[in-house]
Amino acid sequence: MESLKEQLVWLKVGHARITDPDMVIIGKLTNLRKLYLEGNPVTDAGIAHLKSLKQLQYINLSGTRISPADLRSWRA
């Protein structure tokens, strides 16, 4: 995925067993605009890797382990 990091703008990985270590790679997708992470065991530690994604406009986190408090501080 490293070779595609500037080309990917939409990533659908719902229910794909994405974990916090996988989020390091997703966090490098600099042009990502939409991300579907529903149904994965991602936590607050994993979503922290997405803070640098300035183009991100939509993210689906339903069914993840991300706390509401962390989500509010992440997008503030």
Buried (B, 14 or more C-beta within 10 A) or exposed (E): EEEEBEEBEEBEBBEBEBEBEBBEEBBBBEBBBBBBBBBBEBBBBBBBBBEEBEEBEEBBBEBBBBEEEBBEEBEE
